[in-house]
Amino acid sequence: MFRYAFALLIALTSIAQADTKLSVMGSLIYNSPEIDNAEETSDLGFGLGMRALMGINDQLHFRSGAGIVQKKFSYKVNDSGSKSEFDLSFVYLNIPLTLYWKASPQVGFFSGTALNAKLSDDCDVSGAIDSCIDLNEKAIVFPAIIGFDFSFSDKIGMELSYEYGLTETAKDLRIHSAIASFLYHLD
């Protein structure tokens, strides 16, 4: 799967080299976990990276780039009357693979997926259990993405998007995220 996504990225990049708009992107990520047999608590993460809009035609673009994103959350388990709380944090290399439709000079819509390759994970535990449970974390995860962006000026913009966890982040765990990204458009 990774090979096909990489080949598509290379092909679209070479086609759209002349009409590419780069932006520096900083994101706030509200992560909502979905885990079986646990009480989940959402948390706020961050992201930092570059976004590239590569023109296919006047209105249709391939939206990609690269960034580092953090997905944080916690959950509680009650095992035979013993309560424990786990605080988890995953850091991913995020490569968006989306199509972008430019509705007007100020507004655009995008949809697709992203390749999230795990760079690190961290687990803190409190309560009856004294160490983290092996969750069998996945090295690569794919969310479904839908969102829109708007420009405040020629240099400043914002994206609002939602990522639905298509694949499991770990055994019986999916992460869904609402994202607000602030953009600085480069020349």
N, C-alpha and C positions, 0 to 999 in steps of 0.2 A: 504494500500500500504506500509506504514511504517513497519508494522508487517512482511510482506513478505520479504522486503529488509533486515530487522534485522535478521530474521531467516536464510536467505541465507548467510549473513555475518558470523553468528555464525557457520553454517555448514561448510563453506569453511575455516574458521579460524581453526576449530578443525582438519580438514583433512590436512591442510598445516602447522601445527605448527612447525614441524621439519625443514622445508625448507623455512624460512621467512627471508627476507632481509629488515631491517629497515633503513630509511634515514630521516634526518632532512631536511625540505624543506622551503625555503623562496621564495616568488613569487612577481613578478610585474604583475599587471592585467590591461590591457587596455580595458575599458568597453565602448561599443557602445550601447546606448539605441535605442529602436524602440517604439515610442509612437505616437498615432494618433493625428492629428491636432496640432502639435507642431514642433518647430525647435530644434532638438537635438544637444548636444555637448558632445563628448566623453571625458573621463577623466581617470586618472591613479589611481588605487587602489593598495592594497597590500594583501599579504597572508603569514601565518606562520603556520607550522604544521609538522606532521610526515607522511611519506609514507611507506606503507608496501607492499612488493611483496611476495605473498604466493604461493609457487610452487604447481602446479597441476600435471605437468609432466616436462620433461627436458626443453621444450621451452615455455609452456603455464603456465601463472601465473594469480592469482587473484590480482588485484591492488586496494588497499584500503588505509585506514589511517584515519586521522582526522586533521582538521586545522580550523583556523579562517581566513575568507576572507572578504575583503571590496570591495564593488561595488559602485563606485562613478560616477556621471555624472550630467549634467544639461540640462534644456530645457527652451525654451522661448515660451510664448503664446501671441497672439495679440487678445484681446477680445474687439471688438468695438472701435478700435484705442488706447486702453490702453494696453501697453506692460508690461509684468512681466517676471522675470527670477527666476526659481526654481533650487536650488542646492540640490541634493539628495545624500544620502549615506546610504547604507544598509550593515550591518555586519551579516555574516552567519557562522554557524557551518557547515563546508563542510566535507562530508564523501563520497569519491569517490567509485563507484561501477563499476569497469571496468575490462575487460580482457586484459592481457598484453602478447604479443608474443615476445619472445627474439630471434631476428633475428641473432645476433652474440654476442660475449662477450661485445662489446661496444655499440650496438644499439638495441633498442626495440620499438615496436609500441603498442599503447593501444587505446581502444574504449569502450564506454559504457555510463554511466550516473553518476550522483552524487546526493546525498540527501543534499540539502541546507536548513537548518533550521534557520529561521531569529532570530537573537539575539537582534538586535536593528535597528532603522532607525532614520535618522536625515534629517531635511528639513530646508533650509534657503531660504527666498524669498526677492526679491527686485523689485521695480516697483510699479505699480498701486494697485496690490493686496497686502494687508498687512499681510496675514497669509497663511499658506500652505493649499492646498486643500486636503481633505481626499481622498487618492488614493485607499483605500480598499486593502492594501498590503496583500499578501499571506504569511502565516506562513512557508510553505514549497514549494520550487520550484525545478524543475528537468531540468537540461540542457543535451543536447546530447554532448558527448565529443569525440574528436579524437585528437591524438597526438603521439609524439615519444620522446624518450630520448636517450641520448648518454653519455658515460662515458669518462671523460678526463683522469682519473686514477682509482685506486682501491677505492679511498675515495671521489672523486669529480665527479659530473655529472650535467647534465642539461636536463630539459624537456621543450619542446615547444608544446603547445596545443591550441585548439580552442573549446570554449563552445558556442553552439547555444541554446538559451533559448527556450526549448520545451513548458514550462508552463509560464503563465503570472506571473511577479513579483508583479504587481498591475493591476488594471483595465486598459485595453488597453495598457499595458507596458510590454515589454520583454527586457532582457539585454543579449547581445552577448559579449563574452570576448575572447581576445587573451592573452595568458598567457606564460610568461617565468619564469620557476622555477629553482632555483639553489639548488643542492642536496649535502648533506654531508652524505655518507654512513657509518653506524655504523657496528661494527663487530658482 
